[in-house]
Amino acid sequence: MNDTLTPVHRPAARSLVRDGHDRLPDLLRAAGYRARRCLPVLTLYGALKLIGFTVFLHLLNTAGDFHRKDPRFGGGAHAWDVLASWDGWWYQQIAAHGYDPALVHIPGATGLITLEGNSAAFFPLYPAAMRLVSDCTGLGLYGAGLLVSVVSSFVAALGIFAVTARFGGRRAGLAAAGLWAVWPGSGTEWSGYSESLYVALAVWACHAVLSDRWLTAGVLTFAAGLSRPTAAALIAALVVAALRTLHRRQDDIARPATAILIAPLGLLGYLLWVGDRTGDLTGYFRLQKGAWAHTFDFGEQTFDVFTSLAVGRTDYLFPCLLEDIIGVLAVLLGLLLIPLLIRLRPPSVLTVYTVLTFALVLGSQQIFGNVSRYLLPAFPLFIPLAVRLRTLGLPLLCTLLSVAAVASGSYAGYVLFEVGVP
């Protein structure tokens, strides 16, 4: 039918086309502006990561001990294979073969480890993304996993910049993205681990809450819950922020309320699925405790590590001196930064998320040296330090971060992957 558009409507249609053409330059200018804002962040973050990554690979090749280690435990045919060992090996197995949840007792075992480890301890979003990228690009699972992590790390860096810039401007945002690149534990940002993907989801979920985009925040938090169990801190932070918003508002309450309902579904859904497959609703937690000695102990082991190292003892659970010292320094730095963050009076979503992330990490029995990695998602910690660093000139700021990036190749790379157990 050619009479759908009547003569009466044709001028309006021409007006819409004309308006669209008039708006196109504005849209292009807006896109160019956003690109110009993002480019310095991406350049700085990428340069710092490349510096640390190069130092890490140099140390691996110099030591040469990765050749003698099992590919599952910090070894491989090439230095870069180490990046997908330990947890990375498990993620590749899930991407290749899926899950087989079970609570299998080790015959005669009476110590901390009483169950055989299996893939159900690892959340599904990262291996699913790895498999999808591998199928779409033709990359193997190793290459696909690194691609997901590297791309996610840049997305996370942009989010950290965006959140911090709200408090201290662009220079502070740039400093915060740089600090995340060199933080203890940052070696896992470009590896076969789920940290970068989780942080990208968490930081943009917080940004969505700050921007009053509740449905976006709910969906991102839902996805984060499929990535790591510590998403419980993000879920709680969103719920607190949404409830505060509902308390203040008289209208437009549907979106915050919907976000509250959506946010926990990813985490709860996976835990219930594992419980169903293992025949025990607490199956995930039993597996973590019995196969990996990872359980919430209200800080007992953290206290034991601190008091032991203070008097030169290393008879605590899972000792690894260098990695543990780095973990202690990361915790002390975090405890110093939390009050400084609170003094800035940030929105509740950032405060609750940071404090609960800290509490979950320090309150758990685990390989203590991993604390520096587990604290990597606590990105609001960088805000008070970044606000102070914004007073530095850009050349000096970049120089300081570059020096830290060189050092990070050792403390966040080699020590984490080869000396310790990430």
ZAMARGU-4260 file (C-alpha; in steps of 0.2 Angstrom, whole numbers, plus 5000, padded with zeros to 4 digits):
<rodrens>
0) 5000/5000/5000 | 5007/5017/4995 | 4994/5028/5003 | 5000/5024/5021 | 5008/5041/5022
5) 4995/5054/5018 | 5000/5072/5012 | 4995/5078/5029 | 5009/5067/5037 | 5022/5070/5024
10) 5028/5087/5030 | 5030/5080/5048 | 5040/5065/5041 | 5051/5077/5032 | 5053/5087/5048
15) 5058/5071/5057 | 5071/5067/5044 | 5077/5085/5044 | 5078/5084/5063 | 5088/5068/5062
20) 5100/5076/5050 | 5102/5091/5062 | 5105/5080/5077 | 5118/5069/5069 | 5132/5081/5071
25) 5127/5084/5089 | 5128/5065/5092 | 5145/5063/5083 | 5151/5078/5093 | 5145/5069/5109
30) 5153/5053/5104 | 5169/5062/5100 | 5169/5070/5117 | 5166/5054/5126 | 5181/5046/5116
35) 5192/5060/5121 | 5187/5058/5139 | 5190/5039/5139 | 5207/5039/5129 | 5218/5046/5143
40) 5211/5033/5155 | 5213/5019/5143 | 5231/5024/5138 | 5237/5026/5156 | 5229/5010/5162
45) 5235/5000/5147 | 5253/5007/5148 | 5254/5003/5167 | 5248/4986/5164 | 5260/4983/5150
50) 5274/4988/5161 | 5270/4977/5175 | 5265/4963/5163 | 5282/4964/5155 | 5292/4964/5171
55) 5281/4949/5177 | 5285/4938/5161 | 5304/4943/5162 | 5305/4937/5180 | 5296/4921/5175
60) 5309/4918/5161 | 5323/4923/5172 | 5318/4911/5186 | 5314/4897/5174 | 5305/4887/5187
65) 5288/4887/5178 | 5295/4873/5166 | 5296/4861/5181 | 5279/4864/5188 | 5262/4856/5184
70) 5252/4867/5172 | 5238/4867/5185 | 5250/4874/5198 | 5259/4888/5191 | 5268/4879/5177
75) 5267/4877/5158 | 5277/4876/5142 | 5278/4895/5141 | 5279/4909/5153 | 5262/4916/5148
80) 5254/4899/5152 | 5256/4903/5170 | 5242/4916/5168 | 5229/4902/5166 | 5235/4891/5180
85) 5228/4888/5197 | 5210/4895/5197 | 5212/4898/5178 | 5214/4879/5175 | 5197/4876/5183
90) 5189/4890/5173 | 5195/4882/5157 | 5189/4865/5163 | 5171/4872/5166 | 5171/4881/5149
95) 5176/4865/5140 | 5166/4852/5150 | 5153/4861/5160 | 5149/4857/5179 | 5148/4841/5188
100) 5143/4846/5206 | 5146/4833/5220 | 5151/4831/5238 | 5164/4816/5237 | 5172/4812/5253
105) 5190/4807/5253 | 5192/4790/5261 | 5200/4791/5278 | 5202/4810/5278 | 5201/4818/5295
110) 5209/4835/5293 | 5203/4851/5285 | 5202/4844/5268 | 5189/4830/5268 | 5181/4832/5251
115) 5187/4831/5233 | 5188/4847/5224 | 5177/4850/5209 | 5171/4864/5198 | 5156/4869/5207
120) 5166/4880/5218 | 5169/4892/5204 | 5155/4903/5198 | 5148/4902/5180 | 5149/4919/5172
125) 5167/4920/5168 | 5169/4902/5160 | 5153/4905/5150 | 5160/4921/5143 | 5176/4912/5139
130) 5167/4898/5130 | 5156/4911/5120 | 5171/4921/5115 | 5180/4906/5110 | 5166/4900/5099
135) 5163/4917/5091 | 5182/4921/5088 | 5190/4904/5085 | 5202/4907/5099 | 5206/4893/5111
140) 5199/4894/5128 | 5215/4901/5135 | 5216/4915/5123 | 5197/4919/5125 | 5199/4919/5144
145) 5213/4932/5143 | 5203/4942/5130 | 5188/4943/5142 | 5199/4948/5156 | 5209/4961/5147
150) 5194/4969/5139 | 5184/4969/5156 | 5199/4977/5165 | 5198/4992/5153 | 5180/4993/5156
155) 5183/4992/5175 | 5196/5006/5174 | 5184/5017/5165 | 5171/5014/5178 | 5183/5018/5192
160) 5188/5034/5183 | 5170/5039/5181 | 5165/5035/5199 | 5181/5044/5206 | 5179/5059/5195
165) 5162/5063/5204 | 5172/5067/5219 | 5188/5074/5214 | 5187/5078/5195 | 5196/5070/5180
170) 5214/5071/5187 | 5208/5061/5203 | 5198/5049/5191 | 5214/5046/5181 | 5224/5043/5197
175) 5211/5030/5204 | 5212/5020/5187 | 5231/5020/5188 | 5231/5014/5206 | 5219/5000/5202
180) 5232/4995/5189 | 5246/4993/5202 | 5237/4988/5217 | 5243/4972/5226 | 5234/4957/5218
185) 5232/4967/5201 | 5242/4953/5192 | 5225/4944/5190 | 5218/4958/5180 | 5226/4951/5164
190) 5225/4932/5168 | 5213/4918/5167 | 5204/4924/5183 | 5187/4932/5185 | 5192/4947/5195
195) 5192/4960/5180 | 5175/4954/5174 | 5168/4955/5192 | 5175/4972/5195 | 5169/4979/5179
200) 5151/4974/5183 | 5153/4980/5201 | 5159/4997/5197 | 5147/5001/5184 | 5133/4994/5195
205) 5138/5007/5208 | 5139/5020/5195 | 5122/5016/5189 | 5115/5018/5207 | 5124/5035/5208
210) 5116/5040/5192 | 5099/5034/5198 | 5098/5021/5184 | 5091/5007/5195 | 5086/4994/5183
215) 5104/4995/5175 | 5111/4993/5193 | 5100/4978/5197 | 5104/4969/5181 | 5123/4972/5183
220) 5122/4966/5201 | 5112/4951/5195 | 5127/4947/5183 | 5140/4950/5196 | 5131/4937/5207
225) 5135/4925/5194 | 5153/4929/5194 | 5159/4928/5212 | 5152/4924/5230 | 5158/4941/5237
230) 5145/4949/5226 | 5135/4948/5242 | 5143/4964/5247 | 5137/4972/5231 | 5120/4966/5233
235) 5119/4972/5251 | 5125/4989/5245 | 5112/4991/5232 | 5098/4986/5243 | 5104/4998/5257
240) 5105/5012/5244 | 5088/5007/5236 | 5079/5007/5253 | 5086/5024/5257 | 5080/5031/5240
245) 5062/5023/5243 | 5062/5031/5260 | 5065/5048/5253 | 5054/5047/5238 | 5035/5048/5236
250) 5035/5043/5217 | 5045/5033/5205 | 5048/5019/5217 | 5045/5005/5205 | 5063/5005/5198
255) 5072/5005/5215 | 5060/4991/5221 | 5063/4981/5205 | 5082/4983/5207 | 5080/4975/5225
260) 5071/4960/5218 | 5083/4957/5203 | 5100/4960/5212 | 5101/4944/5222 | 5094/4932/5209
265) 5111/4928/5201 | 5120/4923/5217 | 5105/4914/5225 | 5101/4905/5209 | 5118/4898/5207
270) 5119/4893/5226 | 5102/4885/5225 | 5107/4876/5209 | 5123/4868/5217 | 5113/4864/5232
275) 5100/4855/5221 | 5114/4845/5211 | 5123/4840/5227 | 5107/4835/5236 | 5111/4848/5250
280) 5105/4866/5250 | 5122/4871/5259 | 5132/4861/5246 | 5142/4875/5240 | 5148/4880/5257
285) 5151/4862/5262 | 5162/4860/5246 | 5171/4876/5249 | 5175/4871/5267 | 5179/4853/5264
290) 5188/4854/5248 | 5197/4871/5250 | 5197/4874/5268 | 5188/4891/5264 | 5175/4896/5277
295) 5169/4911/5286 | 5177/4911/5303 | 5174/4929/5309 | 5192/4934/5307 | 5200/4920/5317
300) 5213/4915/5304 | 5217/4933/5299 | 5221/4937/5317 | 5232/4922/5318 | 5242/4927/5303
305) 5244/4945/5310 | 5249/4939/5327 | 5261/4925/5320 | 5270/4936/5308 | 5272/4950/5322
310) 5283/4938/5332 | 5291/4929/5317 | 5281/4913/5317 | 5275/4904/5302 | 5265/4889/5309
315) 5248/4896/5304 | 5237/4889/5291 | 5244/4889/5273 | 5259/4900/5276 | 5268/4908/5262
320) 5279/4922/5269 | 5281/4934/5255 | 5264/4933/5249 | 5257/4935/5267 | 5268/4950/5270
325) 5261/4958/5255 | 5243/4953/5261 | 5246/4961/5278 | 5252/4977/5270 | 5237/4977/5258
330) 5225/4975/5273 | 5234/4989/5284 | 5233/5001/5269 | 5215/4997/5267 | 5211/5000/5285
335) 5220/5016/5284 | 5210/5021/5268 | 5192/5016/5274 | 5191/5031/5287 | 5198/5043/5274
340) 5184/5037/5262 | 5171/5039/5275 | 5177/5057/5279 | 5173/5061/5260 | 5155/5057/5264
345) 5152/5046/5249 | 5135/5039/5244 | 5130/5024/5255 | 5132/5012/5240 | 5151/5015/5240
350) 5153/5014/5259 | 5143/4998/5262 | 5151/4990/5247 | 5168/4993/5253 | 5166/4989/5271
355) 5157/4973/5268 | 5169/4968/5255 | 5183/4970/5268 | 5173/4961/5281 | 5170/4946/5270
360) 5188/4945/5265 | 5196/4947/5282 | 5182/4936/5291 | 5186/4921/5280 | 5198/4906/5283
365) 5208/4905/5267 | 5225/4905/5260 | 5229/4922/5267 | 5241/4927/5254 | 5226/4929/5242
370) 5219/4943/5252 | 5228/4956/5241 | 5218/4948/5226 | 5202/4947/5235 | 5203/4965/5240
375) 5205/4970/5222 | 5186/4973/5220 | 5186/4986/5234 | 5189/5000/5221 | 5182/5014/5232
380) 5197/5013/5243 | 5207/5022/5229 | 5196/5037/5230 | 5203/5046/5245 | 5221/5043/5239
385) 5217/5048/5221 | 5209/5064/5228 | 5225/5068/5236 | 5236/5063/5221 | 5226/5075/5209
390) 5237/5090/5216 | 5252/5082/5207 | 5256/5087/5190 | 5252/5075/5177 | 5271/5070/5172
395) 5274/5067/5191 | 5259/5057/5193 | 5263/5046/5178 | 5281/5044/5184 | 5275/5038/5201
400) 5263/5026/5194 | 5275/5019/5182 | 5288/5016/5196 | 5274/5007/5205 | 5270/4997/5189
405) 5287/4991/5188 | 5287/4985/5206 | 5270/4977/5203 | 5277/4965/5191 | 5285/4957/5206
410) 5273/4959/5220 | 5257/4958/5210 | 5263/4946/5197 | 5278/4934/5201 | 5275/4933/5220
415) 5257/4930/5218 | 5257/4917/5204 | 5274/4908/5206 | 5280/4911/5224 | 5262/4909/5232
420) 5245/4902/5227 | 5234/4915/5219
</rodrens>
